[in-house]
């Protein structure tokens, strides 16, 4: 040995490494956390719209979730919007319009 370090991997090691990464990395990766956040947001919007015609505790709870600004919890409205790349202010503005001009 002449003291030189050979950084080349044998072909078998390259194949095994490639197979390993093919196994542990997902093809078409989806983000289940974001999907869950989107489902939470959709459910809250549907709940809000359905209950606009009558002042119920469920409507008040849903409004509170949408309009609370100091909540930094994982599933707070502002966190959900940030994770999904949505504007909480635009959604809130639409909600105010829905409340002032209910569906016919």
C-alpha positions as CSV (number, residue, x, y, z in Angstrom):
1,X,0.0,0.0,0.0
2,X,1.3,3.4,-0.9
3,X,-0.7,5.3,1.7
4,X,-3.2,6.8,-0.7
5,X,-6.9,6.7,0.1
6,X,-9.2,5.4,-2.6
7,X,-12.6,7.0,-2.3
8,X,-14.2,4.9,-4.9
9,X,-16.8,2.5,-3.7
10,X,-17.1,-1.0,-5.2
11,X,-20.0,-1.4,-7.6
12,X,-21.8,-3.6,-5.1
13,X,-21.8,-0.9,-2.4
14,X,-23.2,1.7,-4.9
15,X,-26.0,-0.7,-5.8
16,X,-26.8,-1.5,-2.2
17,X,-26.8,2.2,-1.2
18,X,-29.0,3.0,-4.2
19,X,-31.5,0.2,-3.2
20,X,-31.5,1.5,0.4
21,X,-32.4,5.0,-0.6
22,X,-35.0,3.7,-3.0
23,X,-36.6,1.8,-0.1
24,X,-36.5,4.6,2.5
25,X,-37.5,7.5,0.3
26,X,-41.1,7.7,-0.8
27,X,-42.1,8.3,-4.3
28,X,-44.8,10.9,-4.8
29,X,-44.4,12.0,-1.2
30,X,-47.4,13.6,0.3
31,X,-47.5,15.6,3.5
32,X,-50.1,14.1,5.8
33,X,-49.8,16.9,8.3
34,X,-50.8,19.4,5.7
35,X,-53.6,17.2,4.5
36,X,-54.9,17.0,8.0
37,X,-54.6,20.8,8.4
38,X,-56.5,21.3,5.2
39,X,-59.2,19.0,6.4
40,X,-59.5,20.9,9.7
41,X,-59.8,24.2,7.8
42,X,-62.4,22.8,5.4
43,X,-64.5,21.4,8.2
44,X,-64.3,24.7,10.1
45,X,-65.4,26.6,7.0
46,X,-68.3,24.2,6.3
47,X,-69.4,24.4,10.0
48,X,-69.3,28.2,9.9
49,X,-71.3,28.4,6.7
50,X,-73.9,25.9,7.9
51,X,-74.5,27.7,11.2
52,X,-74.6,31.3,10.0
53,X,-78.4,31.4,10.0
54,X,-78.6,30.8,13.7
55,X,-76.4,31.8,16.6
56,X,-75.3,28.5,18.1
57,X,-72.5,27.7,20.5
58,X,-70.8,25.8,17.6
59,X,-70.9,29.0,15.5
60,X,-69.4,31.0,18.3
61,X,-66.6,28.4,18.9
62,X,-65.8,28.3,15.1
63,X,-65.7,32.1,14.9
64,X,-63.5,32.2,17.9
65,X,-61.1,29.8,16.2
66,X,-61.0,31.8,13.0
67,X,-60.6,35.2,14.7
68,X,-58.2,34.4,17.5
69,X,-54.9,36.1,16.8
70,X,-52.6,35.3,19.7
71,X,-52.8,31.5,19.5
72,X,-49.7,29.9,18.2
73,X,-50.8,26.3,18.7
74,X,-50.2,23.7,16.0
75,X,-53.7,23.7,14.8
76,X,-54.6,27.3,15.4
77,X,-56.1,29.1,12.4
78,X,-53.1,31.3,11.8
79,X,-50.7,28.3,12.0
80,X,-52.9,26.2,9.6
81,X,-52.9,29.1,7.1
82,X,-49.2,29.6,7.4
83,X,-48.5,25.9,6.8
84,X,-50.9,25.9,3.8
85,X,-49.6,29.1,2.3
86,X,-53.0,30.9,2.8
87,X,-53.8,34.4,3.9
88,X,-55.7,34.4,7.2
89,X,-56.8,38.0,6.6
90,X,-58.4,37.2,3.2
91,X,-60.3,34.3,4.6
92,X,-61.5,36.4,7.6
93,X,-62.6,39.1,5.2
94,X,-64.7,36.6,3.2
95,X,-66.2,35.3,6.5
96,X,-67.3,38.8,7.4
97,X,-68.9,39.2,4.0
98,X,-70.7,35.8,4.5
99,X,-72.0,36.9,7.8
100,X,-73.3,40.3,6.6
101,X,-74.7,38.8,3.3
102,X,-75.9,35.3,4.2
103,X,-76.5,32.7,1.5
104,X,-80.0,32.8,0.0
